[in-house]
Amino acid sequence: MMRSRYVREPLMNIICLIVGLIVLFPVIYCVGVSFMSASDLSSYPPKLFPSTLYWDNYKTVFTSTPILMFMWNSFLIAFIGTIGRLITSSLAAYSFAFFDFKGKPFWFLIILGTMMIPGDMLIITNYITVANMGLINSYAGIMIVMIASATFMFMLRQHFKTMPRDFRDAAFVDGCGDLRFFLNILLPMSKSVLASIFIASFIGLWNAYLWPLLVTNTEHMRTVQVGITMLQFEESMVYGPVMAGVTVILIPSVFIFLVFQKQLVQGITYTAIKG
């Protein structure tokens, strides 16, 4: 038994290392290409790393496109949209986890049913609705379809259901109401799950492309994923500046992950144990 363990653990470590390298290879190659000159890019066989650091690609990104404005638009939309999702999802999850009301199973199934509908199927109806509301080319028009998530509501509801009801009963005996119990007791106990949802939602909204492309028609409202296409010139794509732009827009996602890494691991571990 001990012998098989000594063999199994190094083998698993090697497998994890190989999988990690495969997953990280596109990112490493992207960063490498962002520092390559035209001669490095056209060399054969292709190079993984540049012969010299060619910073002009990054200079091109910041001079040929208003990349900082695009990043600000994306950050604003991703942050406010994520906060909106956390608020709506947590409140709905609390209602379905702790309240008893007429038609509760029916409405819960309706919400779960929306998870089975691909988002792309709703784009036309969402666009018509937003256009009729006069919200085209506005932050509200982009974010209005992002502030609720059935998936995150379901995740939080399942998490809240694992909480002993005695916590809520004891809090009520001490004079605590639903709002105070929700804000002061339940949410602090759910920090790991909330952090996991925050990361997943922020990165998902930061990377949104199709919807912001449809509802914005001026440069100052473009998000970074849409604006980065300005680096593609009329007849060809210059890969150095494009990869430099991609590297720049990766920074916020990596930063968010590093900041919330501990909470993310705790949330995944907690979900695995409770699941």
C-alpha positions in Angstrom: 0.0 0.0 0.0 2.7 2.5 1.0 4.7 1.5 -2.1 1.8 2.2 -4.5 1.3 5.5 -2.7 4.9 6.5 -3.3 4.5 5.7 -7.0 1.0 7.3 -7.4 1.8 10.7 -5.9 4.8 11.5 -8.1 2.9 10.3 -11.1 0.0 12.5 -10.3 2.3 15.5 -9.8 3.9 14.8 -13.2 0.4 14.6 -14.9 -0.7 17.8 -13.2 2.5 19.5 -14.3 2.0 18.4 -17.9 -1.7 19.5 -17.9 -0.7 22.9 -16.3 1.9 23.5 -19.0 -0.6 22.6 -21.8 -3.1 25.1 -20.3 -0.5 27.8 -19.8 1.2 27.4 -23.2 -1.2 29.7 -25.1 -0.6 32.5 -22.5 3.2 32.0 -22.5 3.2 32.0 -26.3 1.0 35.1 -26.4 3.4 37.0 -24.1 6.3 35.8 -26.1 4.8 37.0 -29.4 3.9 40.4 -28.0 7.7 41.1 -27.6 8.6 39.8 -31.1 9.6 42.0 -34.0 8.4 41.4 -37.6 11.6 39.4 -38.3 11.1 37.1 -35.3 7.4 36.5 -36.3 8.4 35.6 -39.9 11.3 33.3 -38.9 11.1 29.6 -39.5 10.9 27.5 -37.5 8.6 29.7 -35.3 10.1 31.0 -32.1 8.6 30.6 -28.7 10.5 33.5 -27.2 11.8 36.7 -28.9 15.5 37.1 -29.7 15.3 40.7 -28.2 12.5 42.5 -26.4 10.6 44.5 -28.9 8.6 47.1 -27.0 7.2 48.9 -30.1 4.3 46.5 -30.1 3.1 47.8 -26.8 3.8 51.4 -28.0 1.5 50.7 -31.0 -1.3 49.4 -28.7 -1.3 52.6 -26.7 -0.9 55.0 -29.6 -3.2 53.5 -32.2 -6.1 52.6 -29.9 -7.6 54.3 -26.8 -6.9 51.0 -24.9 -7.2 52.6 -21.5 -10.7 54.0 -22.2 -11.7 50.5 -23.5 -10.3 48.9 -20.3 -12.2 51.4 -18.2 -15.4 50.7 -20.0 -14.9 46.9 -19.5 -13.9 47.4 -15.8 -17.0 49.5 -15.1 -19.3 47.0 -16.8 -17.7 43.9 -15.3 -17.6 45.4 -11.8 -21.1 46.9 -11.6 -22.5 43.8 -13.4 -20.8 41.5 -10.9 -22.0 43.5 -7.9 -25.5 43.4 -9.4 -25.3 39.7 -9.9 -24.2 39.1 -6.3 -27.0 41.3 -4.9 -29.8 39.8 -7.0 -28.5 36.2 -6.8 -27.9 36.3 -3.0 -31.3 37.8 -2.3 -33.2 35.4 -4.5 -31.2 32.5 -3.1 -32.0 33.5 0.4 -35.7 33.6 -0.5 -35.7 30.2 -2.0 -33.6 28.7 0.8 -35.4 30.1 3.9 -38.8 31.3 2.9 -42.0 29.3 2.2 -44.3 30.9 -0.2 -47.0 29.9 -2.7 -45.7 28.4 -5.9 -42.1 28.2 -4.6 -41.2 24.9 -6.5 -42.8 26.2 -9.7 -40.9 29.5 -9.7 -37.7 27.7 -8.8 -38.1 25.4 -11.8 -38.8 28.4 -14.0 -35.5 29.9 -12.9 -33.7 26.6 -13.5 -35.3 26.4 -16.9 -33.6 29.6 -18.0 -30.2 27.9 -17.4 -31.1 25.5 -20.2 -31.6 28.3 -22.8 -28.4 29.3 -24.6 -27.7 33.0 -24.1 -27.2 33.5 -27.9 -30.8 32.6 -28.5 -32.0 35.6 -26.5 -29.8 38.2 -28.2 -32.4 39.3 -30.8 -35.2 39.7 -28.2 -32.8 41.4 -25.7 -31.6 43.8 -28.4 -35.2 44.7 -29.4 -36.1 45.3 -25.8 -33.0 47.4 -25.1 -33.6 49.4 -28.3 -37.3 50.1 -27.4 -36.1 51.3 -24.0 -33.7 53.8 -25.7 -30.6 52.2 -24.1 -28.6 51.5 -27.2 -25.0 52.8 -26.9 -25.2 53.2 -23.1 -23.7 51.5 -20.0 -27.2 50.7 -18.9 -28.0 49.0 -22.2 -24.9 46.8 -21.8 -25.4 45.9 -18.2 -29.2 45.4 -18.0 -28.9 41.9 -19.3 -26.0 41.1 -17.0 -27.3 41.9 -13.5 -29.0 38.6 -12.9 -27.8 35.1 -13.1 -29.8 32.0 -12.6 -26.6 29.9 -12.3 -25.2 32.0 -9.5 -28.6 32.1 -7.8 -28.7 28.3 -7.9 -25.1 28.0 -6.5 -25.9 30.3 -3.6 -29.2 28.7 -2.9 -27.5 25.3 -2.6 -24.9 26.8 -0.4 -27.5 28.5 1.9 -29.4 25.2 2.1 -26.4 23.6 3.8 -26.6 26.2 6.6 -28.3 24.8 9.7 -31.7 26.5 10.2 -30.8 26.7 13.9 -28.6 29.6 13.1 -31.5 31.6 11.8 -33.8 30.5 14.6 -31.3 31.5 17.2 -30.7 34.8 15.6 -34.4 35.5 15.5 -34.7 34.6 19.2 -32.0 37.3 19.9 -34.1 39.9 18.1 -32.4 39.6 14.7 -34.6 40.2 11.6 -34.1 38.7 8.1 -32.1 41.6 6.8 -29.7 41.7 9.7 -29.3 37.9 9.7 -28.7 38.0 5.9 -26.1 40.8 6.1 -24.3 40.2 9.4 -24.4 36.4 9.7 -25.2 34.6 6.4 -23.1 36.6 4.0 -19.9 36.6 6.2 -20.2 32.9 6.5 -20.4 32.6 2.7 -17.3 34.7 1.8 -15.5 31.9 0.0 -18.5 31.1 -2.2 -19.2 34.7 -2.9 -15.5 35.2 -3.9 -15.7 32.3 -6.3 -18.8 33.8 -7.9 -17.2 37.2 -8.0 -14.2 35.9 -9.9 -16.2 33.8 -12.3 -18.6 36.7 -13.0 -16.0 39.4 -13.3 -13.9 37.5 -15.8 -16.9 36.4 -17.8 -18.2 40.0 -18.1 -14.7 41.3 -18.8 -14.4 38.9 -21.7 -17.9 39.7 -23.1 -17.7 40.4 -26.8 -20.9 39.8 -28.8 -23.4 41.8 -26.7 -21.2 44.9 -26.2 -20.5 44.8 -30.0 -24.2 44.8 -30.8 -25.4 47.5 -28.4 -22.5 50.0 -28.9 -21.9 52.0 -32.0 -19.4 54.7 -31.0 -15.7 54.3 -30.0 -16.1 55.9 -26.6 -18.5 53.1 -25.5 -16.5 50.2 -26.8 -15.3 47.5 -24.4 -11.8 46.2 -24.5 -12.7 42.9 -26.2 -14.4 44.9 -29.0 -11.8 47.7 -29.2 -8.9 45.3 -29.5 -10.1 44.4 -33.0 -8.9 47.9 -34.1 -5.4 46.5 -34.1 -6.4 44.4 -37.1 -5.6 46.4 -40.1 -7.4 46.5 -43.4 -5.7 43.7 -45.3 -3.7 41.8 -42.7 -3.3 41.3 -39.0 0.0 42.3 -37.4 0.3 39.7 -34.7 2.8 41.5 -32.5 0.6 44.4 -31.6 -2.5 42.2 -31.3 -0.7 39.9 -28.9 0.6 42.9 -27.0 -3.0 44.1 -26.7 -4.2 40.7 -25.5 -1.4 40.6 -22.9 -2.5 44.0 -21.6 -6.1 43.1 -21.3 -5.2 39.8 -19.5 -3.7 41.8 -16.6 -7.0 42.7 -14.7 -8.2 39.0 -14.9 -4.9 37.8 -13.6 -4.9 40.4 -10.8 -8.4 39.5 -9.7 -7.5 35.8 -9.6 -4.3 36.5 -7.6 -6.2 38.7 -5.1 -9.0 36.2 -4.5 -7.0 33.0 -5.0 -7.3 31.9 -1.4 -11.0 32.5 -1.3 -11.5 30.7 -4.6 -9.7 27.6 -3.4 -11.6 27.6 -0.2 -14.9 28.0 -2.1 -14.1 25.2 -4.5 -13.0 22.9 -1.6 -16.1 23.8 0.5 -18.4 23.1 -2.5 -16.7 19.8 -3.1 -17.0 18.7 0.5 -20.6 19.8 0.8 -21.5 18.5 -2.6 
